[in-house]
Structures are given as C-alpha cells and as structure tokens.
C-alpha cells in the first residue's frame, strides 16, 4: 500500500521552479491535491492558469521568505506529505561569503521540517530535493584519479572544508556544493534528533544536470533557467562555438520528467523511507548532444567536433532508484526530440 495514497494533499515548496512545475503536474494528473508554495502573487497566478483544469485540487500559498522562522507553519497544516523543492539562491557574485549560500539553504530546509514537527499533524513523509552536489567529490572532478562511480552512500565532505578554509575566495561552485551538502546533513540530523517526536520520515533525491521540456513561462530560448540554460547555450544556440575543453567535459544528466516521477514514487513507496536516491540517466560529454541534435534536426545548430572521443570521468549508480522507485530513465534521443520540438514550435 502506498505511504501517501492519491486522495491525499501534498505541499510542494518552490512550486514555480523548473523541476517543481513538473512535480505539481504529475501530482495533479495522478489525482493528488496540491498546495503549491510560491513567493509572489504573479507566480501563483501563472500556476492557476497552467493547471486550470485541476483548479479544484490546486491551492496557491504565498510565502515570500522561506528562511523566516515559522515561514511554513500554516503551509504544513492539513497536508499529508511535503515535497520540499524550494532552494534560496543568492546572486551569482564571486565576492559573496559562503554563508550567503549556506545559511539560507540550511534555514529553509530546517524551517519546513520544524514546521512539520510542530504543526504538520498529518504529515507522513517529506521528500527533499537535494543534488549530486551533496554526493560528488570536487577532487575527483578532473578524472586524474580515475573513473568514479558514486553510490547513495557517498557524501561530498570536501566542499564545506574548502569554503571554511578559503572563505569568499572559494569558487562559486564550491559554495553551492557546500550549501547543498550542509543543508541535507542538517535535514538528516533533524530526523535523527526528533525521531521519537515526529510521525514523518525523510527521502532525499539527488539529480545531476536536468534537461527536458519546460512548463515555465519561457518567452525566448535565452530565458531558459537552470541546467537548460547551459544546454541551450552549448547545444542549440545557432551561433554557439563551444571550445574543445567544454565539448569534452564529462557530466551526468537526467530528464526533468523522470525527476518529477521520482518525487511521486518517493511518496508512494513505503520502502523509500529514510533513503537517499541518485536520480541519474548516465554520463555524457557535450559533443554527444551536438552530434545527436544534428542527426535529428534541420535547425542551424552548433557542430562542435563531430565524433569526439568519449571519456567519462564519473557516473552515479541509479540501480536503487530503478529497483525501489521504478524509474526507467529516458534516453538522450527521447529527451532531445522533445526539447527540439519545444524549440521549433515556440521559436
């Protein structure tokens, strides 16, 4: 029996995000009621319009600052589960102190858990959207120490030490990775500390770069957000000229719809409780996407260096995700065809 049956109500925080909109969509399509937290009225109006055929089961809640104490106290009342997807990000300023990343991430995560503890009397499970940033080791990124296959037991213990040592001089990527690691650790520590005082458990999901069609209000390709902005700038932008080092870059990816499905299954599968899941379709180098795009599209696309040798530096073991959550990952071709269809239709 599912932990959270489909007649339940789910709180989705940060509901207007790229991944979160697909999560809201799937919950509504499967029959759940959704309380969608956003930061502004305009964002809430967009969700109402986008999901108008489900208006009877969609509730919009405005919380403009998720780091305030008690920010989610009202949001958690009367819901059966929470998909915590909101993640406050500071401006991309290399001079920012690490705490500008870390404190909001930790406070936002602990805030929703504390509200659930105090006021979420019906909450049975919290699904937390983490990232492979909390799993991967920066010292292994360049591949000089050999190929690394990460498992759900791996933690990024390096980034927090780097930013502690280097302060605001640390690379922006390290500050971000430290924030994701420390926020997730804080979540698991909270669950362990209050185990006897709470009726809910925790599931953490870790996607890498996320690609696929968007439900956001994207007026031009240049206004893509998140990973899709990089995808467009490297693979689809007609005048892009990515350098060889970029084309050889070894990274991992997943389709946004598979990430959304993982959120639903993480609520429904009892055995998912207390677990970390790597949500990855596999490794790639950027040239693979360029070659594939040019083989299936007549658009004027970047060519790069066709047939460039693939040398993967790392991957994420998603066998547990398939075994427990039942996720069968989309292929590059499936995802790319849908992205190209969106681009050709809209622009």
LINVENZI-V196711 format. One record per residue. N is the residue number from 1. PHI is phi in radians with two decimals (* if undefined). PSI is psi in radians with two decimals (999 if undefined). NEAR is the number of other C-alpha atoms within 8 Angstrom. Layout:
N/PHI/PSI/NEAR
N/PHI/PSI/NEAR
//
This chain:
1/*/2.34/5
2/-1.05/2.56/8
3/-1.11/-0.77/10
4/-2.07/1.73/11
5/-1.19/2.83/7
6/-1.20/-0.24/7
7/-1.46/0.09/7
8/-1.43/2.92/11
9/-1.90/2.33/12
10/-2.09/2.32/13
11/-1.54/2.19/15
12/-2.00/2.02/15
13/-1.55/2.64/12
14/1.05/0.74/14
15/-1.21/-0.22/13
16/-1.60/0.05/11
17/-1.25/2.89/9
18/-0.98/-0.90/11
19/-1.30/-0.72/10
20/-1.08/-0.63/13
21/-1.08/-0.67/12
22/-1.21/-0.59/12
23/-1.13/-0.80/12
24/-1.05/-0.79/12
25/-0.97/-0.85/9
26/-1.16/-0.73/11
27/-1.02/-0.82/12
28/-1.14/-0.73/13
29/-1.10/-0.55/7
30/-1.51/-0.04/7
31/1.82/-0.02/8
32/-1.25/2.73/13
33/-1.64/2.51/13
34/-2.21/2.26/14
35/-1.77/1.92/13
36/-1.77/2.03/14
37/-1.59/2.23/14
38/-2.33/3.01/16
39/-1.65/-0.37/10
40/-2.37/2.78/9
41/-1.09/-0.72/8
42/-1.04/-0.71/6
43/-1.16/-0.64/10
44/-1.15/-0.70/13
45/-1.09/-0.64/8
46/-1.11/-0.74/8
47/-1.12/-0.71/10
48/-1.05/-0.72/11
49/-1.20/-0.77/7
50/-1.11/-0.68/6
51/-1.96/0.66/10
52/-1.06/-0.54/8
53/-1.30/-0.14/4
54/-1.99/0.41/8
55/-1.00/-0.51/9
56/-1.20/-0.38/4
57/-1.99/0.21/9
58/-2.05/2.14/13
59/-2.06/2.31/9
60/-1.78/2.31/10
61/-2.21/2.22/10
62/-1.66/2.08/10
63/-2.27/1.86/11
64/-1.39/-0.40/7
65/-2.39/1.80/7
66/-1.35/-0.10/10
67/-1.60/-0.14/9
68/-1.20/2.52/8
69/-1.06/2.27/5
70/1.33/0.23/7
71/-1.00/-0.56/13
72/-1.86/0.22/11
73/-1.00/-0.77/12
74/-1.36/-0.58/7
75/-1.08/-0.60/9
76/-1.49/-0.18/14
77/-1.25/2.21/11
78/1.44/0.15/8
79/-1.84/2.69/13
80/-1.70/-0.32/12
81/-2.75/2.86/16
82/-2.32/2.31/14
83/-1.89/1.79/13
84/-1.56/1.81/14
85/-2.04/-0.24/11
86/-1.18/2.34/9
87/-2.51/1.80/8
88/-1.14/2.24/8
89/-2.08/2.28/7
90/-1.31/3.02/7
91/-1.12/2.65/4
92/-1.34/1.38/5
93/-2.13/1.97/7
94/-1.11/-0.26/8
95/-1.56/0.00/6
96/-1.24/2.49/7
97/-1.20/2.65/8
98/-0.95/-0.58/11
99/-1.11/-0.37/7
100/-1.14/-0.44/9
101/-1.62/-0.79/13
102/-1.27/-0.85/15
103/-1.06/-0.84/9
104/-1.08/-0.67/13
105/-1.13/-0.79/14
106/-1.20/-0.80/13
107/-1.12/-0.71/10
108/-1.10/-0.72/14
109/-1.22/-0.85/13
110/-1.16/-0.55/12
111/-1.08/-0.80/15
112/-1.23/-0.60/12
113/-1.20/-0.71/10
114/-1.16/-0.69/8
115/-1.11/-0.70/14
116/-1.11/-0.66/13
117/-1.13/-0.72/10
118/-1.49/-0.62/8
119/-2.24/-0.16/10
120/-1.57/1.20/12
121/-1.15/-0.35/10
122/-1.78/-0.13/9
123/-1.19/2.19/14
124/-1.88/-0.44/11
125/-2.67/2.52/15
126/-2.08/2.17/14
127/-1.78/2.14/15
128/-1.90/2.17/11
129/-1.47/1.74/10
130/-1.66/-2.48/12
131/-2.88/2.74/11
132/-1.13/-0.22/10
133/-1.04/-0.47/13
134/-1.51/-0.01/15
135/-1.99/-0.74/12
136/-1.37/2.65/11
137/-1.77/2.08/11
138/-0.96/-0.58/8
139/-1.20/-0.21/6
140/-1.82/0.01/11
141/-1.11/-0.60/8
142/-1.44/-0.10/7
143/1.35/0.06/10
144/-1.19/-0.35/5
145/-1.70/0.22/6
146/1.70/2.98/7
147/-1.17/2.43/8
148/-2.15/2.16/9
149/-1.80/1.94/8
150/-1.44/2.57/12
151/-2.11/2.93/9
152/-1.08/-0.21/9
153/-1.49/-0.17/6
154/-1.41/2.51/8
155/-2.28/2.54/9
156/-1.45/1.71/14
157/-1.69/-0.03/8
158/-1.54/-0.72/9
159/-1.09/-0.71/13
160/-1.14/-0.59/14
161/-1.24/-0.64/8
162/-1.12/-0.82/11
163/-1.25/-0.50/14
164/-1.13/-0.66/7
165/-1.39/-0.74/6
166/-1.69/-0.26/8
167/1.06/-2.45/10
168/-1.20/-0.21/11
169/-1.33/-0.23/7
170/-1.11/2.62/11
171/-1.08/2.57/8
172/-0.97/-0.68/9
173/-1.08/-0.64/6
174/-1.20/-0.67/12
175/-1.09/-0.75/15
176/-1.13/-0.83/11
177/-1.09/-0.67/13
178/-1.10/-0.70/15
179/-1.14/-0.71/14
180/-1.17/-0.69/14
181/-1.16/-0.86/15
182/-1.18/-0.60/12
183/-1.16/-0.72/14
184/-1.22/-0.72/13
185/-1.05/-0.71/8
186/-1.08/-0.65/11
187/-1.14/-0.82/11
188/-1.16/-0.63/9
189/-1.11/-0.68/8
190/-1.06/-0.83/10
191/-1.06/-0.74/10
192/-1.17/-0.70/7
193/-1.16/-0.71/6
194/-1.89/0.41/8
195/-0.90/-0.70/7
196/-1.47/-0.11/5
197/-1.85/-0.09/6
198/-2.17/2.69/7
199/-1.85/0.08/8
200/-2.00/2.73/8
201/-2.01/-3.08/10
202/-2.25/2.48/13
203/-2.25/2.36/15
204/-2.02/2.29/12
205/-1.96/2.40/15
206/-2.21/1.56/13
207/-1.49/2.69/14
208/-1.57/-2.39/12
209/-1.14/2.39/9
210/-2.01/2.12/12
211/-2.09/2.87/12
212/2.36/3.05/12
213/-1.09/2.71/9
214/-1.99/2.52/6
215/-1.74/0.00/7
216/-1.29/2.90/8
217/-1.44/1.38/4
218/-1.66/1.94/8
219/-1.45/-0.59/5
220/-2.43/2.75/7
221/-1.01/-0.53/10
222/-1.17/-0.29/6
223/-1.68/0.21/8
224/-0.96/2.62/10
225/-2.00/2.96/7
226/0.99/-2.49/8
227/-1.10/-0.51/9
228/-1.17/-0.42/11
229/-1.15/-0.77/12
230/-1.11/-0.74/8
231/-1.02/-0.83/10
232/-1.11/-0.80/12
233/-1.14/-0.47/9
234/-1.72/-0.71/12
235/-1.75/-0.61/13
236/-1.97/-0.40/10
237/-1.16/2.09/10
238/-0.96/-0.64/7
239/-1.71/0.23/6
240/-1.20/2.47/10
241/-2.33/1.20/7
242/-1.08/2.39/8
243/-1.32/2.82/7
244/-1.01/-0.68/8
245/-1.04/-0.67/6
246/-1.21/-0.75/8
247/-1.10/-0.52/12
248/-1.50/-0.20/13
249/-0.98/2.22/8
250/-1.71/2.05/12
251/-2.41/3.06/12
252/-2.11/2.79/14
253/-2.55/2.98/14
254/-2.80/2.63/17
255/-1.32/2.42/13
256/-1.04/-0.57/12
257/-1.27/-0.51/9
258/-1.23/-0.64/13
259/-1.12/-0.74/12
260/-1.10/-0.77/13
261/-1.08/-0.63/11
262/-1.09/-0.63/13
263/-1.13/-0.75/12
264/-1.12/-0.84/11
265/-1.14/-0.55/10
266/-1.14/-0.45/12
267/-1.44/-0.59/15
268/-1.50/-0.45/11
269/-1.65/2.03/13
270/-1.01/-0.70/9
271/-1.24/-0.12/5
272/-1.33/-0.32/11
273/-1.00/2.35/11
274/1.33/0.26/7
275/-2.01/2.75/8
276/-1.89/2.41/10
277/-2.23/2.29/12
278/-1.57/2.11/15
279/-1.88/1.34/14
280/-2.27/2.35/13
281/-1.48/-0.23/12
282/2.36/-3.09/9
283/-1.60/2.84/11
284/-2.76/2.84/11
285/-2.01/2.67/14
286/-1.03/-0.57/13
287/-1.04/-0.53/13
288/-1.02/-0.76/9
289/-1.17/-0.69/10
290/-1.10/-0.79/14
291/-1.07/-0.78/11
292/-1.16/-0.76/9
293/-1.06/-0.74/11
294/-1.26/-0.36/11
295/-1.42/-0.36/6
296/-2.09/-0.04/7
297/-2.25/2.57/7
298/-1.73/0.10/5
299/-1.17/2.66/5
300/-1.30/1.70/5
301/-1.99/2.75/12
302/-1.03/2.57/13
303/-1.80/-0.64/8
304/1.19/-2.36/11
305/-2.13/1.55/8
306/-0.91/2.38/8
307/1.31/0.26/7
308/-0.94/2.38/7
309/-1.06/2.37/5
310/-1.57/2.23/7
311/-2.35/1.69/7
312/-1.36/2.41/11
313/-1.76/-0.39/12
314/-2.82/2.90/14
315/-2.71/2.94/12
316/-2.10/2.24/11
317/-1.35/1.88/11
318/-1.81/0.26/12
319/-1.03/-0.68/6
320/-1.14/-0.60/10
321/-1.10/-0.73/13
322/-1.24/-0.72/10
323/-1.19/-0.80/8
324/-1.62/-0.77/9
325/-1.57/-0.24/12
326/1.31/0.37/8
327/-1.41/2.13/10
328/-1.85/1.93/6
329/-1.28/2.46/9
330/-1.16/2.64/10
331/-1.48/2.89/7
332/-0.99/-0.75/7
333/-1.12/-0.75/7
334/-1.05/-0.83/8
335/-1.15/-0.78/13
336/-1.11/-0.71/10
337/-1.03/-0.70/9
338/-1.25/-0.64/10
339/-1.13/-0.81/10
340/-1.10/-0.67/9
341/-1.07/-0.72/8
342/-1.12/-0.79/9
343/-1.13/-0.80/9
344/-1.14/-0.61/7
345/-1.28/-0.70/6
346/-1.70/-0.43/5
347/-2.35/999/6
//
